[in-house]
Amino acid sequence: VPIAKKLHQLGFKLAATRGTANYLKKAGLPVETVHKVREKRPDVVDHIKNHAFSLVINARFGQESSEVAPLIRKTALLCGVPYATTLAGARAMVDGIEALLKGKGSVKCLQEYHEL
């Protein structure tokens, strides 16, 4: 919930599949419910292909998500949509977005940090 809450505070619209959407709604967040892969069209992959999402967080919980996670990752990659597959990665991504939006950070390549 903290990651979704921060995204909402930063002005992002939230979308999630049914279970996650219900959980976030119970926490008081406005969330659009989207269909899971193979559930009904348009599904989450269709939304990624249509560039409806600015970023994707797909932390794996359960067997179903492990079956479709590679498809979601591949689609996000091919469509140039940033994605995170762990909550720690999502937290880092959102913290970085927040810092950039508040003018508190800059983007550097990894080599600049290690002076290679």
PyMOL commands that set and color helices and strands:
alter all, ss='L'
color gray80, all
select helices_A, chain A and resi 2-9+18-26+44-49+63-78+87-101+110-114
alter helices_A, ss='H'
color red, helices_A
select strands_A, chain A and resi 14-17+31-34+56-57+83-84
alter strands_A, ss='S'
color yellow, strands_A
deselect
rebuild
show_as cartoon
